[in-house]
């Protein structure tokens, strides 16, 4: 276990010195025992396991908007498989895990660009960087488990591109801020993401978390979605539409019954929602079906 000094390297502000159950969290992401100094191989294994086992999702905001930001509280729900998370929760909990394991982690303010949202750095996305790896202590690594269909494993924070199946991602200096720009693959959900070089604490994201997790106009409240990064594909659920993008194909399926929908959440996204009652499940199903009908109304020619 990392020392108290190493745990302080991440800029997480918390009202109390609570601790996470590191062993249970490692088991939750399928890693099991972890021992040894911070190395690239281990960081890569942790990153890949996290995005494969913990879904990026907004299911949690459909019935009860709002949710925890504090990483310790987020981790408890992840361990119980009651929720995954979105960027603040995913990267916040991963930062805490890495810090507990002795990694040097910093948080950065970021922002994403999509087809419906212009680029900008407004703290609507949290980004992590890691340094101090045994192989090269001064080299900086971009770490981001909170981009949905983004990174599968860390990228060196250097100009260049990497292939992370099924996508190609590129890093370059940002045109919008003193920092970096990640250009995503044309087939991905995101166009790109910009983030600042300066490090910040968790409190830098409090206002945006409150807005994005509760505002009825927020995309995370308006649409129930889930993402999973497998070794060779990206699986995405939007309302009742399930798609899987591989290197050479995209498979699309409609989950037309509650049984199909909740089976996909449990089996594909590792999200069985054990705390949901039958009434909760019925209410969620009505909501996602309504979202699908709204989609049809917008896209079907009159």
C-alpha positions in Angstrom: 0.0 0.0 0.0 1.2 3.5 -0.8 2.5 5.7 2.0 0.6 8.8 3.2 3.1 11.0 1.4 2.5 9.3 -1.9 -1.3 9.5 -1.4 -1.0 13.3 -1.1 0.4 13.6 -4.7 -3.1 13.8 -6.2 -5.0 17.1 -5.9 -8.2 15.6 -4.3 -9.7 17.8 -1.7 -12.0 16.0 0.8 -13.7 17.1 4.0 -12.5 14.1 5.9 -9.6 11.6 5.6 -11.7 8.8 4.4 -10.2 5.8 2.7 -11.3 3.6 -0.2 -11.4 -0.2 -0.1 -8.5 -0.6 -2.5 -8.6 -4.4 -2.5 -12.3 -4.6 -3.2 -11.9 -2.0 -6.0 -9.1 -3.9 -7.6 -11.3 -7.0 -7.5 -14.2 -5.0 -9.0 -12.1 -4.2 -12.1 -10.7 -7.8 -12.3 -7.1 -7.0 -11.4 -6.9 -8.8 -8.1 -3.7 -8.5 -6.2 -1.4 -5.5 -7.0 2.1 -5.1 -5.8 5.2 -3.3 -6.9 6.4 0.2 -7.9 4.5 2.3 -10.4 5.4 1.0 -13.9 3.9 1.6 -17.3 2.8 -2.0 -17.7 0.9 -1.9 -14.5 -0.7 1.5 -15.3 -1.7 0.2 -18.7 -3.3 -2.9 -17.1 -5.2 -0.9 -14.6 -6.5 1.6 -17.2 -7.6 -1.2 -19.6 -9.3 -3.1 -16.8 -11.1 -0.1 -15.6 -12.7 0.9 -18.9 -13.6 -2.7 -19.7 -15.3 -3.4 -16.3 -16.7 0.0 -15.1 -19.2 1.6 -17.6 -19.2 5.2 -18.4 -22.9 5.8 -18.0 -25.8 8.2 -17.4 -28.3 5.6 -16.3 -27.7 6.8 -12.8 -29.3 10.2 -13.6 -32.5 9.0 -15.1 -34.6 8.4 -12.0 -32.7 10.5 -9.4 -30.6 13.3 -11.0 -27.5 14.2 -9.1 -25.0 11.9 -7.5 -21.7 11.8 -5.6 -18.6 13.6 -6.7 -16.3 12.5 -3.8 -14.3 9.6 -5.1 -14.7 7.5 -2.0 -18.5 7.6 -2.3 -18.3 6.9 -6.1 -16.1 3.9 -5.5 -18.6 2.4 -3.0 -21.3 2.4 -5.7 -19.0 1.0 -8.3 -17.9 -1.9 -6.0 -21.6 -2.6 -5.3 -22.3 -2.4 -9.1 -25.0 0.1 -8.5 -23.5 2.6 -10.9 -20.6 3.3 -13.1 -19.8 7.0 -13.6 -19.2 9.8 -16.0 -16.0 11.8 -16.4 -15.7 13.4 -13.0 -16.7 10.1 -11.2 -14.6 7.8 -13.4 -11.4 9.8 -13.4 -11.9 11.0 -9.8 -12.1 7.4 -8.6 -9.3 6.2 -10.8 -7.1 9.0 -9.6 -7.8 7.9 -6.0 -7.0 4.3 -6.8 -3.7 5.2 -8.6 -2.7 7.5 -5.7 -3.3 4.7 -3.2 -1.1 2.5 -5.3 1.8 5.0 -5.3 1.3 6.8 -8.6 1.8 10.6 -9.0 -1.5 11.9 -10.4 -2.7 15.4 -11.3 -6.1 16.6 -12.4 -6.7 19.1 -15.2 -9.6 21.2 -16.4 -10.9 20.1 -19.8 -13.7 20.3 -22.2 -15.0 18.1 -25.1 -16.1 18.9 -28.6 -19.0 17.0 -30.2 -21.1 17.5 -33.3 -23.6 19.4 -31.1 -21.1 21.2 -28.8 -18.2 23.5 -29.7 -14.8 23.0 -28.2 -13.7 24.8 -25.0 -12.1 24.3 -21.7 -14.8 25.0 -19.1 -14.2 22.2 -16.5 -17.0 20.1 -18.0 -14.4 17.3 -18.3 -11.7 16.1 -15.9 -8.4 14.9 -17.3 -5.6 13.0 -15.5 -1.8 13.0 -16.0 0.6 10.6 -14.4 4.4 11.0 -13.8 7.0 9.2 -11.8 6.9 5.8 -13.6 9.9 3.6 -12.8 10.9 3.4 -16.5 11.1 7.2 -17.0 10.1 9.3 -13.9 9.9 12.6 -15.9 7.8 11.4 -18.8 4.2 12.5 -18.6 1.3 10.2 -19.5 -2.3 11.2 -20.4 -4.7 9.0 -18.4 -8.4 9.3 -19.1 -11.0 6.6 -18.2 -13.8 9.1 -18.4 -14.2 9.8 -22.1 -16.7 7.0 -22.9 -15.3 5.8 -26.2 -11.9 7.5 -25.6 -8.7 6.1 -24.4 -8.3 2.4 -23.7 -4.8 2.8 -22.3 -2.5 5.7 -21.4 -0.9 7.9 -24.1 2.5 9.7 -23.7 1.8 13.4 -23.5 3.6 14.1 -26.7 2.7 15.1 -30.2 1.8 12.0 -32.2 -0.9 9.4 -32.8 -1.6 6.0 -31.5 -3.8 3.2 -32.6 -6.2 2.0 -29.8 -8.5 -0.5 -31.5 -10.8 0.3 -33.1 -9.8 4.0 -33.2 -6.8 6.2 -33.9 -6.2 9.1 -31.5 -3.9 12.1 -32.0 -2.3 14.5 -29.5 -1.1 18.0 -30.3 -0.9 21.4 -28.6 -4.3 23.0 -28.0 -5.4 26.0 -30.1 -7.8 27.0 -27.2 -5.6 26.9 -24.1 -2.1 26.5 -22.8 -2.4 22.8 -22.9 -3.2 19.9 -25.2 -5.7 18.7 -27.7 -6.8 15.1 -28.2 -8.3 14.6 -31.7 -10.5 11.6 -31.8 -11.2 9.1 -34.6 -13.9 10.3 -37.1 -16.1 7.3 -36.2 -16.1 8.1 -32.5 -18.7 9.9 -30.4 -16.4 12.8 -29.7 -14.6 15.1 -32.2 -11.9 16.0 -29.7 -11.0 17.2 -26.2 -8.9 20.1 -25.0 -7.3 20.4 -21.5 -5.1 22.8 -19.6 -1.5 22.0 -18.5 -2.2 23.5 -15.0 -3.2 21.1 -12.3 -6.3 21.7 -10.2 -8.1 20.0 -7.3 -11.5 18.2 -7.2 -13.3 21.3 -6.2 -12.6 22.8 -9.7 -15.3 20.5 -11.0 -18.0 20.9 -8.3 -20.1 23.5 -10.2 -20.1 21.6 -13.5 -20.9 18.3 -11.8 -23.9 19.9 -10.1 -25.1 21.3 -13.4 -24.4 18.3 -15.7 -25.9 15.7 -13.2 -29.1 17.6 -12.4 -30.1 20.1 -15.1 -33.0 18.7 -17.2 -31.3 20.1 -20.3 -28.0 18.3 -19.6 -27.2 15.5 -22.1 -26.5 13.2 -19.2 -30.0 13.7 -17.8 -31.8 13.8 -21.1 -30.4 10.5 -22.5 -29.7 7.2 -20.8 -26.4 5.9 -22.2 -23.6 3.6 -21.4 -20.1 3.0 -22.9 -17.7 0.1 -22.6 -14.2 -0.1 -24.1 -13.4 -3.8 -24.8 -10.0 -4.9 -26.1 -11.1 -4.7 -29.7 -14.3 -2.7 -29.8 -16.4 0.1 -28.3 -19.9 -0.9 -27.2 -22.4 2.0 -26.8 -26.0 2.0 -25.5 -28.2 5.0 -26.2 -31.8 4.7 -24.9 -32.6 1.2 -26.4 -30.1 1.3 -29.2 -27.0 -0.9 -28.7 -24.1 -0.6 -31.1 -20.6 -2.2 -31.2 -17.9 -0.6 -33.3 -15.0 -2.9 -34.3 -12.1 -2.2 -36.7 -14.0 -3.2 -39.8 -17.7 -3.1 -38.9 -20.5 -1.6 -36.8 -23.2 -3.8 -35.4 -26.5 -2.3 -34.3 -29.3 -3.8 -32.2 -32.5 -2.5 -30.8 -33.3 -3.8 -27.3 -37.1 -4.0 -27.7 -38.1 -5.6 -24.4 -37.3 -4.7 -20.7 -35.7 -8.2 -20.4 -33.3 -7.5 -23.2 -32.5 -4.0 -21.9 -31.6 -5.0 -18.3 -29.8 -8.2 -19.5 -27.6 -6.0 -21.7 -26.9 -3.6 -18.7 -25.9 -6.5 -16.5 -24.0 -8.7 -19.0 -22.5 -6.2 -21.5 -21.9 -3.2 -19.2 -21.4 -5.0 -15.8 -24.3 -2.9 -14.4 -26.9 -5.2 -12.8 -28.4 -2.4 -10.7 -29.1 -4.6 -7.6 -30.6 -1.7 -5.7 -33.3 -1.2 -8.3 -36.8 -2.4 -7.4 -39.2 -3.7 -10.0 -40.9 -0.3 -9.9 -37.6 1.4 -10.5 -36.9 -0.9 -13.5 -40.4 -0.3 -14.9 -39.9 3.5 -14.6 -36.5 3.4 -16.2 -37.8 1.3 -19.1 -40.6 3.8 -19.7 -38.1 6.6 -19.8 -35.6 5.0 -22.2 -38.5 3.9 -24.5 -39.7 7.5 -24.5 -36.3 8.7 -25.4 -36.3 6.3 -28.4 -39.7 7.5 -29.5 -38.5 11.1 -29.3 -35.5 10.1 -31.4 -37.8 8.6 -34.0 -40.0 11.7 -34.1 -36.9 13.9 -34.7 -35.4 11.7 -37.4 -38.3 10.2 -39.3 -39.4 12.3 -42.3 -43.0 13.5 -42.1 
